[in-house]
Amino acid sequence: MSEELDQLQHRLAAFAHERDWERFHTPRNLAALISTEAGELLALFRWDQDALNEQRDRVEEELADVLLGVLRFADVADIDLISAAQRKLRRNAATYPVESTTGPDRPSRL
């Protein structure tokens, strides 16, 4: 993982340890946390299509919550996020080749 993400993950683990929260940080609970935080991010855009500009601080805060949840989950589950993301991008490239996914009537996908 990148040095900055690795440091952030270590700080997050220390934060949880200092508060004795490790016992609550199960994969199931962390997956629920990620989903909840992603829902809070989505809720900002529900009635405000311009939330990124009008509520930027809140958007950044919710996005940070999602990232922290993902980092904590990866740490607890011993998942190398960078390797997993690289594998997923390669799989997506094979599943959605450029020639079959571009054009005005094609949906945009990750």
Secondary structure as UniProt FT lines:
FT   HELIX           3..18
FT   TURN            19..20
FT   HELIX           22..24
FT   HELIX           27..46
FT   TURN            49..50
FT   HELIX           51..54
FT   HELIX           56..77
FT   HELIX           81..95
FT   HELIX           98..101
FT   TURN            104..105
//
